[in-house]
Amino acid sequence: MKQYTYTDLEDAIMMAWRTSDDLEMFFKHHGDHPKPMTEDEVSNMIYGIKQLHDIRMEALMDMLCKVHKLNQYTTDPETLEARQRLYAAIDHAEETKKKGKKK
């Protein structure tokens, strides 16, 4: 797995700002174009920009986790052991909750 750096994280943050640029371009096109966009075109454009934003944010969070070795990217044995204990406790609590509902 490639080792990511803070520079990679900064690049991902800067990419997230592109959503603002996308919206600005959309507003300029919509406002300045001689033929206005239809309601469907506007809705599709906004939804598309939202999807791009969601993808960028997901990539940004993934990069943050990679750089700081969080979540699925951790290699620290203590963290992995603590995570296993936490998952076991959650599973136990859910099982107890389910058994309590059957009464």
N, C-alpha and C positions, 0 to 999 in steps of 0.2 A: 504494500500500500504506500502510495506517495506520501511523503512528509509535507504537510502544509505549514505555512509560516504566517506570521501576522500580516505580511504583505498580501498574501492570498486572501486573508480575511478582509483587509481593507479594500481589495478589488471587488469582493463580493458585496461589501457595503456600498461602494460606489455604483455597482451595477443596480442595486436596489433603487437608487435615486432615479434611474431611467424611467420609472413609472411616471414621475413628475414630468419628464420631458415628453413622454408619450401623450400624456393628457394635454400638455401645452400644444403639441402639434395637432391633436384632435380638435381642440377648441379653435385654433387658428384656421384649420381647414374648414371646419363647420361654419365658423363665423364669416370667413372671407371668401368662401367659394361662391361663384355666381349661381350655382344650382344647389339649393339647400339639401341636406341629407334627409331621407325619410325617417320616420319614427323607428322603423325596424332597423335601418342602417345605424342610427344613433345607438339603439339598444345593443345591437351586435358589437359595435365598436367598444362601448363601455364594458360589456361583458368580456370581450377579448382582452382588453387592458387589465381587467380584474384578474383574469386567469394568468396572464403574464406576471402580474404582481405577486400572486400566490406562489407561482413557480420560483420567482426570484427570492421571495422570503423563505421558502423551504430550502433552497440552495444556501442561503445565508445562514440559516440555523444549522444546517448540516456542516458548513464550513466552520462555524463557531465551535461545534462539538468536536470536529476533527482537530482543530488547532489546540483546543484546551483538553483534548482527550476525555471528553464527556460521553455519557450515554453508552452507545454501542462501541465507541472507540476507546474506552478505557482499557488499560492493560495492568493497572495497579491491583495486585492481589487482594489487598484490604478492601478496596472499593468493590471488587467482584464478590468477595465473601459477604460484605454488608448487603449488597444487592440481593444475593441469594437468600439471606436471612429475611430481608424485607419482603421479597416475593413469597416466601414460605408463610410469613405472618399474614399477608394479605389473603393468600389461599385459605389459610386456617379460619380467618375471620369470615370469609365468604361462605365457607362450608358451615360454620356455626350459625350464621345468619339464615342460611337455607334450611337447616334442621329446625331452627326456632319457628319458622313460618309454617311448618307442617303440623304443628300441634293444634 
